Amino acid sequence: MIWKTTTHEFSATMCQKTGKNCPALARMARAIAEAMATASPVTTSEFEMDGSSELTHCGEGCTALFRASPSRIRVYCGANTNDSADKLDDYADMMFGSGIASLPTGVLTTLPCAMLQASALAPRPSQQFVQQATT
């Protein structure tokens, strides 16, 4: 599933447990995007945060791992918390990237049951003007 807001383009896989899009995953990603936007006036482009959260609205009771920066947010549902964030990113690059990529089998102990990527959209010139006028 792919959708856009005024600030991000979201791409999500279907949940391997339910066979449907996960609304809890989408809500979490939107909340992270809003948090990153709120933090942007006091952070740099190198700012990054990661962590995990229980998706309480998920019928399957998933734990989601996330990694967020001003340019990109990724969320991994049902992934093993011991797996490296870099290896999860390598796996997501295979799923969301436009290039050809591969990983050896067994790199991840548990494949995510669903994933989401939110890529920041470049601000439109009118948005930049409004931001400058209000500061």
C-alpha angles and dihedrals in degrees: 000000000000128000139156137221125187090273108029146032110222125205120182136177122224117261111263090212099052102022089228139095111275114235091190090058091050092049091050093050092049090050091051091048090052091048091051091049091050091050095046097091091059101035137066131237088262093060112123135173133184137178145120139268138187111244095223093180092055112104089213093053098236129184112220125207117204141189119191137183130163090266102041142017124195127186125190118196120205094004121146110263089219093061116104116258087225092056090048088051090050089053091048090050087060091051102039103023124098095220131077113268138163140188130199115254115263095032089120119042092209125020114226113259089216136005137193133195125193116192118197115242119225109258115256115242091248090056091052091051093051091048092050092047093053097048 
